[in-house]
Amino acid sequence: MLFPQSKNIYFLLMNKKREPRKWIGVNFTCCNFYGRAYKNEVKKEYLAQCPKCGRVIRFIVGQGGTDQRFFEVR
């Protein structure tokens, strides 16, 4: 049995407006790679990992931080 579109859960989920994910730009100079680090809402941090050397960088979100959106990691 088909339900009207307003009651169809699939229709509701597919048409739900999502907010864009928060991210920061990270340039790993060790391997000339630029990528995005997305915010982990649970831990209030951004994590980025270099694809070449595997180095993990953690950006903690908190009071007294910076408004900067792009970072260079050496």
SVG drawing of the C-alpha trace seen along z (x, -y; Angstrom):
<svg xmlns="http://www.w3.org/2000/svg" viewBox="-2 -35 60 37">
<polyline fill="none" stroke="black" stroke-width="0.4" points="0.0,0.0 1.4,-3.4 1.0,-6.3 0.5,-9.9 3.8,-11.7 3.4,-13.6 3.3,-10.4 5.9,-8.4 9.0,-8.2 11.3,-7.8 9.9,-10.9 10.4,-12.8 14.0,-11.7 15.0,-12.4 13.5,-15.9 14.8,-16.9 17.0,-20.0 20.4,-19.3 22.7,-22.0 26.1,-22.1 28.9,-20.4 31.4,-22.7 34.9,-22.3 38.4,-23.9 41.0,-23.8 44.3,-22.1 47.4,-22.2 50.0,-19.5 53.2,-20.9 55.1,-17.6 53.3,-16.0 51.9,-19.0 48.3,-18.0 45.3,-20.2 42.2,-18.7 39.3,-19.5 38.8,-18.5 35.2,-18.2 33.9,-19.1 33.2,-16.3 30.1,-17.6 30.5,-15.1 34.1,-16.0 34.0,-19.6 37.1,-19.2 38.4,-18.9 40.7,-16.0 42.9,-16.0 45.3,-13.2 48.1,-13.5 47.6,-10.9 51.3,-10.4 53.0,-10.3 49.9,-9.6 50.4,-12.5 47.2,-13.4 46.4,-17.0 43.7,-17.9 42.1,-21.3 40.2,-21.8 37.1,-24.1 36.9,-26.4 36.7,-29.8 39.6,-32.1 40.3,-30.3 40.8,-31.8 38.5,-32.7 41.0,-31.4 39.5,-28.8 42.7,-27.6 45.8,-26.2 49.2,-25.1 50.8,-22.0 54.5,-21.4"/>
</svg>
